[in-house]
Amino acid sequence: MWWGFECGDGWEPLIRKLSAEIEAIIVAMPEKERKKFRVKQVKEKFGTLRFYMGVAHDAIHAAISRAEQESAVTCECCGKPGSMRNNGWISVLCDEHQAERQKKR
């Protein structure tokens, strides 16, 4: 992966689950097809998870879409339920982490 992970630790379980789903999809493919799949970037953008691959498959796109939707209600800091907040930077935060951000302002 070119840039590594550019998101908070709270999404680590989402990324692990998504990675396992993608791996299962790829392993089920013919061996000669498997090598073309590579993760390019994992990051937060506009408050939600983005998981970019150079080449993908419909089932992989669907798995990525589900993870991105789940990230929209998962605190990026801790993984607890959260909601979209705009503190000058759009992010998904639980009430506790939102309060911490407000104190820093």
Phi, psi and omega in degrees: 000135187290314189251354184078201182260126181240060178204169183285162182295338181297338180267001181305315177299323177298317182293319177298314180298314179298316180300319178294320177298314180296318179300316180297321178296314182292318180298330180285350180276162174302144185306321183293339180276336190296325188291343184279351183267123180217137173282131181260320185200143174230121184202173171264135175213128182053035174092348182236166180293140171234132184229101186260134176237149178294314178230140178220176185232157182306317180294325177291317177302319180295318179296318178297316180300317178299316180295320178297319178295319179295325180295336181290349178231020181235124180302126180293336182277317189232347180090357177286166175303138181214180177218163182293129179233150177237102178248038188090344176217124181287128178206160176261120183225150170283172181299321181297312181287331174296317179299319177299317179297321180295323179296327182284347183279000000 
